[in-house]
Amino acid sequence: MFKPVNRYVLVETQQKQAETVSGIVLPDSFKPAEERHAIVTVLDWADDVRFKNMLFMDSKIIIDKSMMEEIKVDGSRYNVILDNYIIGIL
């Protein structure tokens, strides 16, 4: 099991598939504008996270998506974010 350290928080994202039903054909290279922030679910956190007393398993937090890191190790994928880039707790 992956245990985050150095103020990182392990999160789970919800991948949404965008479907186009307008009938307009767009180039394959076209990507719609993405939201800068996202709501993710907390799975675990480092002992030195500055607000660890406010986090719980399955807490929902708002993050800056551009700062989330995806780590791939031995066929597993982990999403982590440094506590600096957590905007709020829901």
C-alpha positions in Angstrom: 0.0 0.0 0.0 1.2 3.5 -0.9 1.8 5.8 2.1 2.3 9.5 1.2 5.1 11.5 3.0 6.4 15.1 2.9 3.1 16.8 3.1 1.5 14.9 0.2 -2.2 13.7 0.2 -3.2 10.6 -1.7 -6.5 11.3 -3.6 -8.9 9.5 -5.9 -10.2 11.4 -8.9 -13.5 10.9 -10.7 -12.9 10.7 -14.4 -15.7 12.1 -16.5 -16.1 11.3 -20.1 -17.3 14.2 -22.2 -19.7 13.2 -25.0 -20.5 15.4 -27.9 -24.1 15.1 -29.1 -24.3 18.3 -31.1 -23.5 16.6 -34.4 -20.7 19.0 -35.1 -17.5 17.3 -36.2 -14.3 18.6 -34.5 -10.7 17.8 -35.2 -9.2 15.0 -33.2 -6.7 17.4 -31.7 -9.5 19.6 -30.2 -9.7 19.5 -26.4 -12.4 21.4 -24.6 -11.4 23.9 -21.9 -11.0 22.1 -18.6 -11.9 23.4 -15.2 -8.9 24.5 -13.1 -10.2 23.0 -9.9 -11.6 19.7 -9.0 -13.3 17.9 -6.1 -11.4 14.7 -5.2 -11.7 12.1 -2.4 -9.0 11.8 0.3 -7.5 8.2 0.6 -4.5 8.9 2.9 -2.1 11.7 3.9 1.3 12.2 5.3 1.8 12.7 9.0 3.2 16.2 8.5 0.2 17.6 6.5 -0.5 21.0 8.2 -4.2 20.4 8.6 -4.3 16.6 9.1 -6.7 17.0 12.1 -9.3 18.3 9.6 -8.9 15.3 7.2 -10.8 12.0 7.3 -10.9 9.0 5.0 -13.2 9.7 2.1 -13.2 13.5 2.8 -13.9 15.6 -0.2 -11.4 18.4 -0.9 -11.1 21.0 -3.7 -7.7 21.1 -5.4 -5.8 22.9 -8.1 -5.8 20.1 -10.8 -2.7 21.4 -12.5 -0.7 20.6 -9.4 -1.9 17.0 -9.0 0.8 14.4 -9.7 0.1 11.0 -11.1 2.6 8.3 -10.0 2.8 5.0 -11.9 4.8 2.3 -10.1 4.7 -1.5 -10.8 1.4 -1.3 -12.6 -0.3 0.8 -10.0 -1.4 4.4 -10.4 -1.5 6.9 -7.5 -2.7 10.5 -7.6 -1.1 12.8 -5.0 -1.2 16.5 -4.2 0.9 18.6 -2.0 -1.0 20.2 0.9 -0.2 23.7 -0.5 -2.5 23.1 -3.4 -5.6 22.1 -1.5 -8.0 25.0 -1.7 -10.6 23.7 0.7 -12.3 20.9 2.5 -16.0 20.1 1.9 
